[in-house]
Amino acid sequence: MKFLKKDVKSNGKTIQYTLITQKSDQLVIVLPRAGYTAQAPWLYYSTSLFVEKDYDVLHVNYSYTQNEFEALGATGFSQDVCQVINQVVSNYKEIIFCAKSLGTLALSHIIDEYQPSYSIWLTPLLQRDDVYQKLIESDYRGLIVIGDEDPCYIEDRFNDIKDNSSLRLTLIKGANHGLELKDQHPSHSIDVLKDYLNQLDHILC
């Protein structure tokens, strides 16, 4: 297994990425949240499981100031992500996405281009019409995980998405945007992460 750290220029900015490769023909693309890197618990342990299942893993390590992101908008942001993905994607027969928060914004714009076999949507930005509409209409199989104490959780929209038979939905009672349980012992948040990893393990079998 090798860790290849590289970067690419896009929209005048350098976007760093890490490819964890073990010569697989299956690739998982991890799109993190702003301020929640691929080294944070939910993405770190997701990556560990993907590697255990013999997938290569691509971490797209974008970083923006608020002004930079506002200038880019969703289209420019998605272009940056595609610039990274296109450096490696031709080597793979199957693609899976694992996106958290801001990463789900990019995923909603690029999913049709890459046609993944599966997508994991962690704390999707349901307040955004583009993300919501893609989850309503998408035919791609996937898993959504969100907490009911997350400001991105909108009950009516979440219930609408339940009608999409291509998606599995997991609503975590008391979980915030970090998928941590408020006002509870940290071990309970770890149990929630364990439950998710068991779900993911089953999906990847």
C-alpha positions as CSV (number, residue, x, y, z in Angstrom):
1,M,0.0,0.0,0.0
2,K,1.3,3.4,-1.0
3,F,0.3,7.0,0.0
4,L,0.8,9.4,-2.9
5,K,0.4,13.1,-2.0
6,K,0.0,15.4,-5.0
7,D,-1.7,18.6,-6.0
8,V,-3.3,20.1,-9.1
9,K,-4.1,23.7,-10.2
10,S,-7.7,24.7,-10.6
11,N,-9.3,28.1,-10.8
12,G,-6.0,29.7,-9.8
13,K,-5.7,27.7,-6.6
14,T,-3.6,24.6,-5.6
15,I,-5.8,21.7,-4.6
16,Q,-4.0,19.0,-2.7
17,Y,-5.0,15.3,-2.7
18,T,-3.8,12.0,-1.3
19,L,-4.2,8.7,-3.2
20,I,-4.0,5.5,-1.0
21,T,-3.3,2.9,-3.6
22,Q,-3.0,-0.9,-3.3
23,K,-3.4,-1.5,-7.1
24,S,-7.2,-2.0,-7.0
25,D,-9.5,-1.3,-9.9
26,Q,-12.1,0.1,-7.4
27,L,-11.8,3.6,-6.1
28,V,-13.5,5.4,-3.2
29,I,-13.5,9.2,-3.5
30,V,-13.7,11.0,-0.1
31,L,-15.0,14.6,-0.2
32,P,-14.7,16.2,3.3
33,R,-16.4,19.0,5.0
34,A,-14.8,22.4,5.4
35,G,-12.9,22.2,8.7
36,Y,-13.6,18.4,9.0
37,T,-10.7,16.7,7.1
38,A,-10.4,13.1,6.0
39,Q,-8.5,12.6,9.3
40,A,-11.6,13.3,11.4
41,P,-13.3,10.3,12.9
42,W,-16.1,9.5,10.5
43,L,-14.0,9.8,7.4
44,Y,-10.9,8.3,9.0
45,Y,-12.6,5.1,10.0
46,S,-14.6,5.0,6.7
47,T,-11.2,5.1,4.9
48,S,-9.9,2.4,7.1
49,L,-12.8,0.1,6.2
50,F,-12.5,0.9,2.5
51,V,-8.8,0.0,2.6
52,E,-9.6,-3.2,4.5
53,K,-12.0,-4.1,1.7
54,D,-9.2,-3.6,-0.9
55,Y,-10.4,-0.3,-2.4
56,D,-8.0,2.4,-3.4
57,V,-9.0,5.7,-1.7
58,L,-8.7,9.3,-3.0
59,H,-8.9,12.1,-0.4
60,V,-9.6,15.5,-2.1
61,N,-8.1,17.9,0.4
62,Y,-9.6,21.2,-0.6
63,S,-9.4,24.2,1.7
64,Y,-11.0,27.6,1.1
65,T,-11.5,30.9,3.0
66,Q,-15.0,32.1,3.1
67,N,-14.3,34.7,0.5
68,E,-12.6,32.2,-1.8
69,F,-15.6,29.8,-1.6
70,E,-18.1,32.6,-2.2
71,A,-16.2,33.7,-5.3
72,L,-16.1,30.1,-6.6
73,G,-19.7,29.2,-5.9
74,A,-21.0,25.6,-6.3
75,T,-19.9,25.3,-10.0
76,G,-16.3,26.5,-9.4
77,F,-16.0,24.3,-6.3
78,S,-17.2,21.2,-8.3
79,Q,-14.7,22.1,-11.1
80,D,-11.9,22.0,-8.5
81,V,-13.1,18.5,-7.3
82,C,-13.3,17.2,-10.8
83,Q,-9.8,18.5,-11.6
84,V,-8.5,16.2,-8.9
85,I,-10.6,13.2,-9.7
86,N,-9.7,13.3,-13.3
87,Q,-6.0,12.9,-12.4
88,V,-6.7,9.3,-11.4
89,V,-10.1,8.1,-12.4
90,S,-9.2,6.5,-15.7
91,N,-7.4,3.7,-13.8
92,Y,-10.6,2.4,-12.2
93,K,-13.6,0.3,-13.2
94,E,-15.8,1.2,-10.2
95,I,-16.2,4.4,-8.2
96,I,-17.8,5.0,-4.8
97,F,-18.2,8.4,-3.2
98,C,-18.1,9.2,0.5
99,A,-19.0,12.8,1.1
100,K,-19.6,14.8,4.2
101,S,-21.4,18.2,4.5
102,L,-19.7,20.6,2.0
103,G,-18.5,17.5,0.1
104,T,-22.2,16.6,-0.6
105,L,-22.6,19.9,-2.5
106,A,-19.9,18.9,-4.9
107,L,-21.3,15.3,-5.1
108,S,-24.7,16.6,-6.1
109,H,-23.1,18.4,-9.0
110,I,-20.8,15.7,-10.3
111,I,-22.5,12.4,-9.6
112,D,-23.9,12.2,-13.1
113,E,-20.5,12.6,-14.6
114,Y,-18.9,9.8,-12.7
115,Q,-21.9,7.4,-12.2
116,P,-20.8,5.8,-9.0
117,S,-21.9,2.3,-8.0
118,Y,-22.7,3.7,-4.5
119,S,-22.5,7.0,-2.6
120,I,-22.4,7.8,1.1
121,W,-24.0,11.2,2.0
122,L,-22.9,12.1,5.5
123,T,-24.8,15.2,6.9
124,P,-25.9,16.4,3.4
125,L,-26.8,20.1,3.0
126,L,-30.6,19.6,2.8
127,Q,-31.2,23.3,3.0
128,R,-29.6,23.7,-0.5
129,D,-32.1,23.1,-3.3
130,D,-29.4,21.6,-5.6
131,V,-28.5,18.9,-3.0
132,Y,-32.1,18.2,-2.1
133,Q,-33.2,17.9,-5.7
134,K,-30.4,15.5,-6.6
135,L,-31.3,13.3,-3.6
136,I,-35.0,13.4,-4.7
137,E,-34.3,12.4,-8.3
138,S,-31.1,10.4,-8.2
139,D,-31.2,6.8,-9.4
140,Y,-27.8,6.0,-7.9
141,R,-27.7,3.8,-4.9
142,G,-26.6,5.4,-1.7
143,L,-26.8,5.9,2.1
144,I,-27.7,9.1,3.8
145,V,-26.7,9.7,7.5
146,I,-27.8,12.8,9.4
147,G,-28.7,13.8,12.9
148,D,-32.0,15.5,13.9
149,E,-30.0,18.2,15.8
150,D,-28.0,19.1,12.7
151,P,-29.0,22.5,11.3
152,C,-28.8,21.0,7.9
153,Y,-31.6,18.5,8.8
154,I,-35.0,19.6,7.5
155,E,-37.7,17.1,8.4
156,D,-40.0,17.7,5.4
157,R,-37.2,17.4,2.9
158,F,-35.8,14.3,4.7
159,N,-39.3,12.7,4.5
160,D,-39.5,13.5,0.8
161,I,-36.2,11.8,0.1
162,K,-37.6,8.6,1.8
163,D,-39.6,8.1,-1.4
164,N,-36.4,7.5,-3.4
165,S,-36.1,3.7,-3.3
166,S,-32.4,4.0,-4.4
167,L,-31.4,5.5,-1.1
168,R,-31.1,4.2,2.5
169,L,-31.7,6.8,5.1
170,T,-30.4,6.8,8.7
171,L,-31.6,9.5,11.1
172,I,-29.6,9.7,14.3
173,K,-31.6,11.0,17.2
174,G,-29.8,13.8,19.1
175,A,-26.8,14.0,16.7
176,N,-25.4,17.3,15.6
177,H,-23.6,18.2,12.4
178,G,-20.5,16.4,13.6
179,L,-22.6,13.3,14.1
180,E,-21.9,13.6,17.8
181,L,-24.7,13.2,20.4
182,K,-25.3,16.3,22.4
183,D,-25.1,16.2,26.3
184,Q,-24.2,12.5,26.4
185,H,-21.1,10.6,27.3
186,P,-18.6,10.4,24.4
187,S,-18.9,6.6,24.3
188,H,-22.4,7.0,23.0
189,S,-21.1,9.0,20.0
190,I,-18.6,6.2,19.4
191,D,-21.4,3.7,19.4
192,V,-23.2,5.7,16.7
193,L,-20.0,5.6,14.6
194,K,-19.7,1.8,15.2
195,D,-23.3,1.3,14.0
196,Y,-22.5,3.3,10.8
197,L,-19.3,1.3,10.2
198,N,-21.3,-2.0,10.5
199,Q,-23.8,-0.6,8.0
200,L,-21.0,0.3,5.7
201,D,-19.3,-3.0,6.1
202,H,-22.5,-4.7,5.0
203,I,-22.9,-2.5,2.0
204,L,-19.4,-3.2,0.8
205,C,-19.8,-7.0,1.1
